[in-house]
Amino acid sequence: MAEQADHTARRVLDEARRLVDARLEAWAERMAGEVPGQLGEALAYALRSPGKRVRPALLLSAARAVGGDAMAVLEVATAVEIVHTYSLVHDDLPCMDDDAMRRGRPTTHCAFDVATATRVGFLLVPVAAEALAEAAESLALGAEARRALAEELFEAGGIRGMVGGQWLDLEAENRQLDLPGLMAVHRGKTGALIRSALVLGGIAAGATTAQLDALRRFGEEIGLAFQVADDVLDATATTEALGKTAGRDAELAKSTYVGLLGVEGARAEAARHQALAITALTDAGLPTETLGALARYIVSRAS
């Protein structure tokens, strides 16, 4: 059963990577043509950043889980990945987490400069908005669904989501958070966009209110599981395996699940959130094969 789940997760992630990478390349070429000079080059560089494409895979799978067509919602998944890309560009800046490597290559501010990378992050937000608007147009969504898409994505990317979580994370450096405090940080910084990807997939595919609630619950739990697994990897994996600098949490004196619970305790906490995520789906009568396989991957991944 575990082997089948792993195969399913690999298949879904490979599909999402292939489809979304093609759309990101199209946006990279478009930005390089529309924005002159180094800034256009840097925008294209950020958009071409390789990745696992977990959030698009979750979005496409959520759409399928409620009976939708994954190909029809592809541009929504692309918009989510563009928002994720902006968050990484800014997260890596010297004033934030100060990372020189991301996804196995120099971060945007190292490949160019800090001012350029800062502008790239800001510019990627309207690029994501344009992608989302084009998706809504192609889906022929009504005004209410269009508003719901925009609110969901940009709330997740703003002060009540990633930005607020990043602020709490910076404020918490050099002091020890308790478990509720740590969860509050990562519900925003990491979990908000993961939750949003699932809800967006549901909205774009015409999910019912009950189905959206289940996808939201699944996303909240698996978003926390993702961060717990990240903390374990930061403490146990190598820089080469991660594609980014290992051990940065300790260097920055950040509170982590490993610091609070130990490696094995953190792994148990990730498994707990994984189980709660699956329960959210089964309680609503939604299929668990694909989303469950992705949940397993998120908890057990090696990078």
Backbone as numpy.savetxt, mean C-alpha at the origin, in Angstrom:
# Nx Ny Nz CAx CAy CAz Cx Cy Cz
-2.66 -27.44 1.32 -3.49 -26.23 1.32 -2.62 -24.97 1.32
-1.57 -24.97 2.15 -0.66 -23.82 2.19 0.02 -23.63 0.85
0.41 -24.74 0.22 1.07 -24.66 -1.09 0.13 -24.07 -2.13
-1.14 -24.47 -2.09 -2.12 -23.93 -3.03 -2.32 -22.43 -2.80
-2.38 -22.02 -1.53 -2.54 -20.60 -1.22 -1.35 -19.80 -1.72
-0.15 -20.34 -1.54 1.05 -19.65 -2.02 1.03 -19.50 -3.53
0.59 -20.55 -4.22 0.49 -20.50 -5.68 -0.53 -19.44 -6.10
-1.66 -19.39 -5.41 -2.69 -18.40 -5.73 -2.16 -16.98 -5.53
-1.49 -16.75 -4.42 -0.94 -15.42 -4.14 0.07 -15.01 -5.20
0.96 -15.92 -5.57 1.97 -15.60 -6.60 1.30 -15.27 -7.92
0.28 -16.04 -8.27 -0.42 -15.81 -9.54 -1.09 -14.44 -9.55
-1.77 -14.10 -8.46 -2.49 -12.83 -8.40 -1.52 -11.65 -8.36
-0.44 -11.79 -7.62 0.56 -10.73 -7.56 1.26 -10.54 -8.90
1.57 -11.65 -9.57 2.20 -11.56 -10.89 1.28 -10.84 -11.88
-0.01 -11.18 -11.82 -0.98 -10.53 -12.71 -1.05 -9.04 -12.42
-1.17 -8.68 -11.15 -1.26 -7.26 -10.78 -0.01 -6.51 -11.20
1.14 -7.13 -10.99 2.40 -6.48 -11.36 2.47 -6.24 -12.87
2.10 -7.24 -13.63 2.15 -7.11 -15.09 1.20 -6.02 -15.58
-0.03 -6.04 -15.09 -1.03 -5.09 -15.56 -0.74 -3.67 -15.09
-0.43 -3.52 -13.81 -0.23 -2.18 -13.26 1.09 -1.59 -13.73
2.12 -2.41 -13.86 3.40 -1.89 -14.37 3.24 -1.30 -15.77
2.41 -1.92 -16.59 2.17 -1.39 -17.93 1.49 -0.03 -17.86
0.54 0.12 -16.94 -0.13 1.40 -16.79 0.81 2.45 -16.18
1.63 2.06 -15.23 2.60 3.00 -14.65 3.61 3.46 -15.70
4.01 2.55 -16.58 4.93 2.93 -17.65 4.27 3.95 -18.58
2.99 3.75 -18.87 2.28 4.72 -19.70 2.24 6.10 -19.04
1.99 6.12 -17.73 1.99 7.39 -17.01 3.39 7.98 -16.94
4.42 7.15 -16.79 5.80 7.64 -16.76 6.15 8.33 -18.08
5.80 7.70 -19.18 6.08 8.29 -20.49 5.31 9.59 -20.67
4.09 9.60 -20.19 3.25 10.80 -20.30 3.84 11.95 -19.48
4.28 11.66 -18.26 4.85 12.70 -17.41 6.19 13.20 -17.96
7.00 12.29 -18.47 8.29 12.70 -19.04 8.08 13.62 -20.23
6.98 13.40 -20.97 6.68 14.25 -22.11 6.04 15.57 -21.74
5.23 15.58 -20.67 4.49 16.78 -20.30 5.27 17.71 -19.37
6.13 17.16 -18.53 6.87 17.95 -17.54 8.31 18.07 -18.01
8.80 19.27 -18.25 10.14 19.42 -18.83 11.27 19.16 -17.84
12.42 18.79 -18.40 13.67 18.74 -17.65 13.75 17.66 -16.60
14.54 17.96 -15.58 14.85 16.98 -14.54 13.61 16.54 -13.77
12.66 17.46 -13.58 11.47 17.10 -12.82 10.67 16.02 -13.54
10.55 16.13 -14.85 9.86 15.10 -15.63 10.59 13.78 -15.57
11.92 13.84 -15.63 12.73 12.62 -15.51 12.53 11.97 -14.15
12.49 12.78 -13.11 12.33 12.25 -11.75 10.94 11.66 -11.54
9.93 12.30 -12.10 8.57 11.74 -12.04 8.53 10.36 -12.69
9.13 10.26 -13.87 9.16 8.98 -14.57 9.95 7.94 -13.77
11.05 8.37 -13.16 11.87 7.48 -12.34 11.05 6.90 -11.19
10.30 7.76 -10.51 9.49 7.30 -9.38 8.39 6.35 -9.85
7.74 6.69 -10.94 6.65 5.85 -11.45 7.14 4.50 -11.93
8.39 4.43 -12.35 8.96 3.16 -12.83 9.58 2.34 -11.71
9.44 2.79 -10.48 10.01 2.05 -9.36 9.39 0.66 -9.27
10.20 -0.39 -9.23 9.64 -1.75 -9.15 8.98 -1.98 -7.79
8.10 -2.96 -7.73 7.46 -3.25 -6.46 6.64 -4.52 -6.52
6.16 -4.95 -5.37 5.38 -6.19 -5.30 3.95 -5.99 -5.79
3.45 -4.74 -5.74 2.09 -4.38 -6.16 1.03 -5.09 -5.31
1.26 -5.12 -4.01 0.31 -5.77 -3.10 -1.03 -5.03 -3.10
-1.00 -3.71 -3.05 -2.24 -2.94 -2.98 -3.08 -3.11 -4.24
-2.50 -3.01 -5.44 -3.31 -3.31 -6.62 -3.85 -4.73 -6.64
-3.05 -5.69 -6.19 -3.53 -7.08 -6.15 -4.73 -7.21 -5.22
-4.68 -6.55 -4.08 -5.82 -6.57 -3.16 -7.04 -5.91 -3.79
-6.83 -4.80 -4.48 -7.95 -4.09 -5.10 -8.61 -4.94 -6.19
-7.81 -5.50 -7.07 -8.37 -6.33 -8.14 -9.09 -7.55 -7.56
-8.53 -8.12 -6.50 -9.15 -9.30 -5.88 -10.45 -8.94 -5.16
-10.48 -7.75 -4.55 -11.71 -7.30 -3.90 -12.82 -7.11 -4.92
-12.48 -6.54 -6.07 -13.48 -6.35 -7.13 -14.04 -7.70 -7.57
-13.17 -8.66 -7.75 -13.63 -10.00 -8.16 -14.47 -10.65 -7.07
-14.10 -10.42 -5.81 -14.82 -11.06 -4.70 -16.28 -10.63 -4.64
-16.58 -9.43 -5.13 -17.97 -8.97 -5.11 -18.63 -9.09 -6.48
-17.99 -9.85 -7.38 -18.59 -10.14 -8.68 -18.23 -9.18 -9.78
-17.20 -8.35 -9.57 -16.82 -7.37 -10.58 -15.76 -7.88 -11.53
-15.44 -7.06 -12.53 -14.45 -7.36 -13.55 -13.15 -6.65 -13.19
-12.11 -7.41 -12.91 -10.84 -6.82 -12.48 -10.25 -5.89 -13.54
-10.35 -6.27 -14.80 -9.79 -5.43 -15.86 -10.49 -4.07 -15.92
-11.76 -4.05 -15.59 -12.51 -2.79 -15.65 -12.05 -1.80 -14.59
-11.49 -2.30 -13.48 -11.09 -1.42 -12.38 -9.58 -1.22 -12.33
-8.88 -1.59 -13.39 -7.42 -1.54 -13.40 -6.89 -0.14 -13.15
-7.52 0.88 -13.73 -6.99 2.23 -13.55 -7.20 2.73 -12.13
-8.19 2.20 -11.43 -8.34 2.52 -10.01 -7.15 1.94 -9.24
-6.77 0.72 -9.56 -5.60 0.10 -8.93 -4.33 0.90 -9.24
-4.24 1.42 -10.44 -3.08 2.25 -10.82 -3.04 3.52 -9.98
-4.19 4.15 -9.78 -4.24 5.35 -8.95 -3.77 5.07 -7.53
-4.17 3.94 -6.98 -3.73 3.56 -5.63 -2.21 3.40 -5.59
-1.65 2.75 -6.59 -0.20 2.54 -6.60 0.55 3.86 -6.78
-0.02 4.80 -7.50 0.62 6.11 -7.64 0.63 6.84 -6.29
-0.46 6.77 -5.55 -0.48 7.36 -4.20 0.55 6.68 -3.31
0.63 5.35 -3.40 1.65 4.63 -2.63 3.05 5.09 -3.01
3.29 5.30 -4.30 4.60 5.76 -4.76 4.93 7.13 -4.18
3.96 8.04 -4.20 4.20 9.36 -3.60 4.59 9.22 -2.13
3.91 8.33 -1.42 4.19 8.18 0.01 5.60 7.67 0.25
6.08 6.79 -0.62 7.43 6.25 -0.46 8.48 7.31 -0.78
8.24 8.10 -1.83 9.18 9.18 -2.18 9.37 10.11 -0.99
8.28 10.51 -0.35 8.38 11.41 0.79 8.87 10.70 2.05
8.47 9.46 2.25 8.90 8.69 3.42 10.41 8.54 3.46
11.04 8.47 2.29 12.49 8.26 2.21 13.31 9.52 2.39
12.69 10.70 2.39 13.43 11.96 2.47 14.24 12.06 3.76
15.34 12.82 3.73 16.17 12.97 4.94 15.40 13.48 6.15
14.38 14.30 5.95 13.61 14.82 7.08 12.59 13.82 7.60
12.43 12.70 6.92 11.51 11.66 7.35 12.31 10.44 7.83
12.33 9.37 7.04 13.06 8.16 7.45 14.48 8.10 6.93
14.83 9.03 6.03 16.21 9.19 5.54 16.79 7.88 5.01
16.13 7.33 3.99 16.60 6.08 3.38 17.24 6.36 2.03
18.34 5.66 1.76 19.06 5.83 0.49 18.66 4.79 -0.54
18.02 3.71 -0.11 17.67 2.63 -1.03 16.21 2.24 -0.85
15.55 2.01 -1.96 14.16 1.56 -1.93 13.95 0.64 -3.12
13.42 -0.54 -2.85 13.12 -1.50 -3.91 14.36 -1.82 -4.75
15.50 -1.88 -4.07 16.74 -2.32 -4.72 17.44 -1.28 -5.56
17.07 -0.01 -5.45 17.74 1.03 -6.23 17.73 2.33 -5.43
18.52 3.34 -5.83 18.57 4.59 -5.07 17.19 5.24 -4.97
16.90 5.78 -3.80 15.65 6.51 -3.62 15.66 7.76 -4.50
14.49 8.34 -4.71 14.37 9.44 -5.66 15.25 10.62 -5.27
15.32 10.95 -3.99 16.14 12.11 -3.60 17.63 11.82 -3.74
18.03 10.55 -3.71 19.43 10.20 -3.94 19.75 10.16 -5.43
18.81 9.70 -6.23 19.02 9.66 -7.67 19.00 11.07 -8.27
18.27 11.99 -7.64 18.18 13.37 -8.13 18.64 14.31 -7.01
17.73 14.92 -6.30 18.07 15.73 -5.13 16.82 15.89 -4.28
17.00 16.43 -3.08 15.89 16.49 -2.13 14.76 17.38 -2.64
15.10 18.54 -3.18 14.06 19.45 -3.67 13.25 18.81 -4.79
13.94 18.14 -5.70 13.24 17.49 -6.81 12.33 16.38 -6.29
12.84 15.56 -5.38 12.04 14.46 -4.84 10.82 14.98 -4.09
10.98 16.08 -3.37 9.84 16.67 -2.65 8.75 17.08 -3.64
9.16 17.72 -4.73 8.18 18.14 -5.74 7.57 16.93 -6.44
8.36 15.90 -6.67 7.82 14.68 -7.29 6.69 14.11 -6.44
6.91 14.02 -5.14 5.86 13.50 -4.26 4.58 14.32 -4.36
4.73 15.64 -4.31 3.55 16.50 -4.41 2.85 16.33 -5.76
3.62 16.23 -6.84 3.03 16.14 -8.18 2.36 14.80 -8.43
2.80 13.76 -7.74 2.17 12.45 -7.95 0.74 12.41 -7.45
0.39 13.28 -6.50 -0.99 13.28 -5.99 -1.99 13.68 -7.08
-1.78 14.80 -7.80 -2.72 15.08 -8.90 -2.64 14.08 -10.04
-1.50 13.44 -10.23 -1.43 12.37 -11.23 -2.38 11.23 -10.84
-2.35 10.86 -9.56 -3.27 9.83 -9.07 -4.72 10.27 -9.23
-4.99 11.54 -8.96 -6.36 12.05 -9.11 -6.81 11.96 -10.56
-5.90 12.26 -11.48 -6.24 12.18 -12.90 -6.52 10.73 -13.30
-5.69 9.81 -12.81 -5.91 8.39 -13.10 -7.26 7.93 -12.55
-7.59 8.37 -11.34 -8.86 7.98 -10.73 -10.04 8.56 -11.52
-9.91 9.81 -11.95 -10.98 10.43 -12.73 -11.19 9.70 -14.05
-10.09 9.31 -14.69 -10.21 8.56 -15.95 -10.85 7.20 -15.71
-10.53 6.58 -14.58 -11.14 5.29 -14.24 -12.64 5.44 -14.04
-13.04 6.46 -13.30 -14.47 6.69 -13.04 -15.22 6.95 -14.34
-14.57 7.67 -15.25 -15.20 7.95 -16.55 -15.39 6.67 -17.35
-14.35 5.83 -17.39 -14.44 4.60 -18.18 -15.44 3.62 -17.58
-15.61 3.66 -16.26 -16.58 2.79 -15.58 -18.01 3.33 -15.67
-18.14 4.57 -16.16 -19.45 5.23 -16.25 -20.15 5.27 -14.89
-19.38 5.61 -13.85 -19.94 5.67 -12.50 -20.79 6.92 -12.33
-21.79 6.81 -11.48 -22.61 7.95 -11.14 -21.89 8.89 -10.19
-22.50 10.04 -9.93 -21.86 11.07 -9.11 -21.55 10.57 -7.70
-22.46 9.80 -7.11 -22.24 9.32 -5.74 -21.06 8.36 -5.67
-20.96 7.45 -6.62 -19.84 6.50 -6.63 -18.53 7.22 -6.91
-18.54 8.21 -7.80 -17.32 8.97 -8.08 -16.84 9.70 -6.83
-17.78 10.31 -6.12 -17.42 11.01 -4.89 -16.87 10.03 -3.86
-17.49 8.85 -3.76 -17.02 7.85 -2.80 -15.61 7.38 -3.13
-15.31 7.19 -4.42 -13.95 6.80 -4.82 -12.94 7.85 -4.40
-13.22 9.11 -4.73 -12.27 10.18 -4.42 -12.09 10.35 -2.92
-13.18 10.33 -2.18 -13.09 10.49 -0.73 -12.28 9.36 -0.10
-12.53 8.14 -0.55 -11.84 6.99 0.02 -10.34 7.06 -0.22
-9.94 7.33 -1.45 -8.51 7.33 -1.77 -7.78 8.48 -1.11
-8.32 9.69 -1.19 -7.56 10.84 -0.73 -7.68 11.06 0.77
-8.69 10.50 1.40 -8.69 10.47 2.86 -7.60 9.51 3.34
-7.47 8.37 2.68 -6.42 7.41 3.05 -5.03 8.00 2.86
-4.87 8.87 1.85 -3.57 9.46 1.58 -3.29 10.73 2.33
-4.24 11.20 3.16 -4.11 12.50 3.81 -3.91 12.43 5.31
-4.33 13.49 5.99 -4.04 13.64 7.41 -4.75 12.58 8.25
-5.89 12.07 7.77 -6.59 11.02 8.51 -6.12 9.63 8.11
-5.07 9.58 7.30 -4.52 8.31 6.85 -3.01 8.32 6.90
-2.38 8.21 5.73 -0.93 8.07 5.67 -0.18 9.26 6.26
-0.59 10.47 5.91 0.13 11.65 6.39 0.03 11.76 7.90
-1.17 11.55 8.44 -1.32 11.57 9.88 -0.53 10.48 10.57
-0.51 9.29 9.98 0.28 8.20 10.55 1.76 8.48 10.52
2.24 9.08 9.42 3.66 9.44 9.33 4.02 10.48 10.38
3.13 11.44 10.59 3.38 12.46 11.61 3.48 11.82 12.99
2.55 10.93 13.31 2.61 10.24 14.59 3.88 9.41 14.72
4.31 8.80 13.62 5.53 7.99 13.62 6.75 8.84 13.93
6.84 10.01 13.30 7.97 10.91 13.57 7.94 11.42 15.00
6.76 11.74 15.49 6.62 12.22 16.86 7.03 11.16 17.89
6.91 9.90 17.49 7.17 8.80 18.43 8.63 8.36 18.46
9.48 8.93 17.60 10.88 8.52 17.61 11.51 8.84 18.97
12.34 7.93 19.44 13.06 8.06 20.71 12.16 7.99 21.94
10.96 7.47 21.77 10.13 7.16 22.93 9.34 5.88 22.66
9.04 5.16 23.71 8.42 3.85 23.58 6.90 3.95 23.62
6.26 3.54 22.55 4.80 3.50 22.51 4.30 2.19 23.10
3.08 2.22 23.65 2.44 0.97 24.02 1.74 0.40 22.79
1.14 -0.78 22.91 0.56 -1.44 21.75 -0.57 -0.62 21.12
-1.52 -0.06 21.90 -2.56 0.77 21.27 -1.98 1.98 20.54
-0.95 2.60 21.11 -0.33 3.74 20.44 0.34 3.35 19.15
1.01 2.21 19.15 1.68 1.73 17.94 0.65 1.39 16.86
-0.44 0.78 17.27 -1.50 0.45 16.30 -2.10 1.72 15.70
-2.23 2.77 16.50 -2.77 4.04 15.99 -1.87 4.62 14.91
-0.55 4.54 15.12 0.40 5.00 14.10 0.19 4.26 12.80
0.13 2.94 12.89 0.17 2.13 11.67 -1.19 1.91 11.03
-2.26 2.18 11.76 -3.57 2.23 11.08 -3.56 3.35 10.03
-2.80 4.40 10.32 -2.68 5.48 9.36 -1.56 5.27 8.38
-0.35 5.18 8.86 0.83 5.18 7.98 0.83 4.03 6.99
0.53 2.84 7.45 0.57 1.65 6.59 -0.83 1.15 6.23
-1.70 1.09 7.23 -2.97 0.42 7.03 -3.98 1.16 6.20
-3.94 2.50 6.21 -5.00 3.27 5.56 -5.09 2.98 4.07
-3.96 2.96 3.37 -4.02 2.74 1.93 -4.33 1.29 1.59
-3.91 0.36 2.43 -4.27 -1.05 2.21 -5.77 -1.23 2.37
-6.33 -0.66 3.44 -7.79 -0.71 3.62 -8.49 -0.05 2.45
-7.98 1.10 2.05 -8.59 1.86 0.96 -8.59 1.08 -0.34
-7.50 0.35 -0.63 -7.43 -0.43 -1.86 -8.59 -1.43 -1.93
-8.87 -2.08 -0.82 -9.96 -3.06 -0.80 -11.31 -2.40 -0.97
-11.53 -1.30 -0.27 -12.81 -0.61 -0.37 -13.00 -0.03 -1.78
-11.94 0.53 -2.35 -12.03 1.08 -3.70 -12.38 0.00 -4.72
-11.79 -1.17 -4.57 -12.14 -2.28 -5.46 -13.61 -2.62 -5.36
-14.13 -2.59 -4.14 -15.55 -2.86 -3.94 -16.44 -1.79 -4.53
-16.10 -0.52 -4.27 -16.91 0.58 -4.81 -16.95 0.53 -6.33
-15.78 0.37 -6.94 -15.69 0.38 -8.40 -16.45 -0.79 -9.02
-16.57 -1.89 -8.26 -17.26 -3.08 -8.78 -18.73 -3.14 -8.36
-19.23 -2.10 -7.69 -20.64 -2.06 -7.33 -21.02 -2.89 -6.12
-20.13 -2.99 -5.14 -20.40 -3.78 -3.94 -21.55 -3.20 -3.13
-22.22 -4.06 -2.38 -23.25 -3.62 -1.45 -22.60 -3.00 -0.22
-23.41 -2.32 0.58 -22.90 -1.72 1.82 -22.30 -2.79 2.74
-22.97 -3.93 2.86 -22.46 -5.01 3.71 -21.13 -5.54 3.18
-21.02 -5.68 1.88 -19.76 -6.15 1.29 -18.64 -5.13 1.51
-18.95 -3.85 1.37 -17.94 -2.82 1.60 -17.48 -2.82 3.06
-18.41 -3.01 3.97 -18.05 -3.08 5.39 -17.10 -4.25 5.65
-17.37 -5.38 5.02 -16.51 -6.56 5.20 -15.13 -6.32 4.60
-15.08 -5.72 3.43 -13.78 -5.42 2.81 -13.00 -4.42 3.65
-13.71 -3.46 4.24 -13.04 -2.48 5.10 -12.46 -3.17 6.33
-13.23 -4.04 6.96 -12.73 -4.77 8.14 -11.53 -5.63 7.76
-11.63 -6.33 6.64 -10.51 -7.14 6.16 -9.29 -6.26 5.98
-9.47 -5.11 5.33 -8.35 -4.22 5.05 -7.72 -3.67 6.31
-8.53 -3.32 7.30 -7.98 -2.80 8.55 -7.10 -3.83 9.23
-7.56 -5.08 9.26 -6.79 -6.13 9.94 -5.54 -6.50 9.15
-5.67 -6.63 7.84 -4.51 -7.08 7.07 -3.51 -5.94 6.93
-3.99 -4.69 7.02 -3.06 -3.56 7.02 -2.17 -3.58 8.24
-2.73 -3.89 9.40 -1.91 -4.01 10.61 -1.00 -5.22 10.52
-1.51 -6.33 9.99 -0.67 -7.52 9.82 0.53 -7.22 8.93
0.31 -6.43 7.88 1.39 -6.05 6.97 2.50 -5.34 7.73
2.12 -4.38 8.60 3.13 -3.63 9.34 3.86 -4.51 10.35
3.13 -5.39 11.02 3.80 -6.30 11.97 4.84 -7.14 11.23
4.45 -7.67 10.07 5.39 -8.47 9.27 6.58 -7.63 8.83
6.33 -6.36 8.47 7.42 -5.46 8.10 8.41 -5.28 9.25
7.89 -5.12 10.46 8.76 -4.95 11.62 9.61 -6.19 11.86
9.02 -7.36 11.68 9.78 -8.61 11.82 10.88 -8.68 10.77
10.54 -8.34 9.54 11.54 -8.38 8.47 12.65 -7.38 8.71
12.31 -6.18 9.17 13.34 -5.18 9.43 14.34 -5.66 10.47
13.85 -6.47 11.42 14.72 -6.96 12.49 15.46 -8.23 12.13
14.97 -8.98 11.13 15.54 -10.32 10.89 16.12 -10.52 9.50
15.71 -9.73 8.52 16.15 -9.95 7.13 17.36 -9.09 6.80
17.95 -9.35 5.65 19.11 -8.59 5.19 18.69 -7.45 4.26
19.58 -6.48 4.10 19.33 -5.39 3.16 19.12 -5.93 1.76
19.91 -6.93 1.38 19.81 -7.50 0.03 18.44 -8.14 -0.18
17.94 -8.85 0.81 16.64 -9.50 0.68 15.50 -8.49 0.64
15.63 -7.41 1.43 14.54 -6.44 1.53 14.51 -5.45 0.37
15.67 -5.19 -0.24 15.73 -4.15 -1.26 15.74 -2.76 -0.66
15.86 -2.66 0.66 16.00 -1.39 1.37 16.85 -1.66 2.60
17.28 -0.61 3.27 18.20 -0.79 4.39 17.53 -1.50 5.55
18.07 -2.65 5.93 17.54 -3.38 7.08 18.00 -2.71 8.38
17.23 -2.89 9.44 17.62 -2.37 10.74 17.40 -0.89 10.95
16.67 -0.23 10.03 16.48 1.22 10.14 15.61 1.58 11.35
14.67 0.74 11.70 13.81 1.05 12.84 14.63 1.22 14.11
15.58 0.32 14.31 16.43 0.41 15.49 17.32 1.64 15.44
17.87 1.94 14.25 18.73 3.12 14.10 17.98 4.40 14.43
16.71 4.46 14.04 15.91 5.66 14.27 15.19 5.64 15.62
15.45 4.61 16.41 14.83 4.46 17.73 13.31 4.50 17.65
12.77 3.78 16.68 11.32 3.72 16.50 10.71 2.63 17.38
9.50 2.87 17.84 8.74 1.80 18.48 8.28 0.82 17.42
8.43 -0.46 17.68 8.02 -1.49 16.72 7.32 -2.62 17.46
6.63 -3.45 16.69 6.00 -4.63 17.27 7.05 -5.59 17.81
8.18 -5.69 17.14 9.25 -6.56 17.63 9.80 -6.03 18.94
9.97 -4.71 19.03 10.45 -4.13 20.28 9.50 -4.35 21.44
8.20 -4.33 21.15 7.20 -4.52 22.20 6.98 -5.98 22.55
6.94 -6.84 21.52 6.48 -8.21 21.70 7.55 -9.26 21.47
8.72 -8.88 20.95 9.71 -9.86 20.53 9.34 -10.41 19.16
10.29 -11.10 18.52 10.05 -11.60 17.17 8.90 -12.59 17.14
8.91 -13.57 18.03 7.85 -14.58 18.01 6.50 -13.99 18.42
6.52 -13.08 19.38 5.28 -12.43 19.77 4.70 -11.60 18.63
5.58 -10.94 17.88 5.12 -10.15 16.74 4.54 -11.06 15.66
5.18 -12.18 15.42 4.63 -13.13 14.44 3.25 -13.62 14.85
3.07 -13.86 16.13 1.76 -14.28 16.63 0.73 -13.17 16.46
1.15 -11.93 16.66 0.25 -10.80 16.48 -0.16 -10.66 15.01
0.77 -10.86 14.09 0.43 -10.82 12.67 -0.58 -11.91 12.32
-0.37 -13.11 12.87 -1.29 -14.21 12.61 -2.68 -13.92 13.18
-2.72 -13.23 14.31 -4.01 -12.86 14.91 -4.78 -11.92 13.99
-4.11 -10.92 13.47 -4.77 -9.99 12.55 -5.18 -10.69 11.26
-4.36 -11.62 10.80 -4.71 -12.39 9.60 -6.01 -13.16 9.82
-6.14 -13.81 10.96 -7.34 -14.59 11.26 -8.57 -13.69 11.35
-8.42 -12.51 11.96 -9.55 -11.58 12.04 -9.96 -11.08 10.66
-8.98 -10.90 9.79 -9.28 -10.47 8.42 -10.12 -11.51 7.69
-9.75 -12.77 7.81 -10.50 -13.84 7.14 -11.91 -13.94 7.72
-12.03 -13.77 9.02 -13.35 -13.82 9.66 -14.27 -12.74 9.10
-13.71 -11.57 8.82 -14.52 -10.49 8.25 -15.15 -10.90 6.92
-14.41 -11.64 6.12 -14.93 -12.10 4.83 -15.98 -13.19 5.02
-15.67 -14.17 5.84 -16.60 -15.30 6.01 -17.90 -14.84 6.65
-17.83 -13.88 7.58 -19.04 -13.37 8.21 -19.98 -12.73 7.19
-19.40 -12.18 6.12 -20.21 -11.52 5.09 -20.52 -12.42 3.91
-20.06 -13.67 3.97 -20.30 -14.60 2.88 -19.48 -14.33 1.64
-18.36 -13.63 1.78 -17.49 -13.35 0.64 -16.47 -14.47 0.46
-16.07 -14.75 -0.77 -15.08 -15.82 -1.00 -13.73 -15.45 -0.38
-13.03 -16.46 0.13 -11.77 -16.21 0.84 -10.55 -16.77 0.12
-10.73 -17.50 -0.97 -9.58 -18.17 -1.57 -8.48 -17.19 -1.96
-8.82 -16.17 -2.75 -7.79 -15.27 -3.25 -7.36 -14.26 -2.20
-8.32 -13.58 -1.58 -7.95 -12.61 -0.55 -7.28 -13.30 0.64
-7.73 -14.51 0.96 -7.08 -15.26 2.03 -5.65 -15.63 1.68
-5.41 -15.99 0.42 -4.05 -16.31 -0.02 -3.16 -15.08 0.06
-3.69 -13.92 -0.32 -2.90 -12.69 -0.21 -2.63 -12.34 1.25
-3.60 -12.59 2.12 -3.39 -12.35 3.55 -2.26 -13.23 4.07
-2.25 -14.48 3.67 -1.18 -15.40 4.08 0.17 -14.91 3.57
0.19 -14.46 2.32 1.44 -13.95 1.74 1.94 -12.75 2.54
1.05 -11.82 2.86 1.43 -10.61 3.58 2.10 -10.95 4.91
1.58 -11.95 5.59 2.12 -12.32 6.91 3.41 -13.13 6.81
3.53 -13.95 5.77 4.66 -14.89 5.69 5.74 -14.49 4.69
5.61 -13.34 4.02 6.56 -12.96 2.97 7.97 -12.80 3.51
8.93 -12.90 2.58 10.34 -12.83 2.96 10.96 -11.48 2.63
10.18 -10.57 2.05 10.71 -9.24 1.74 9.57 -8.23 1.66
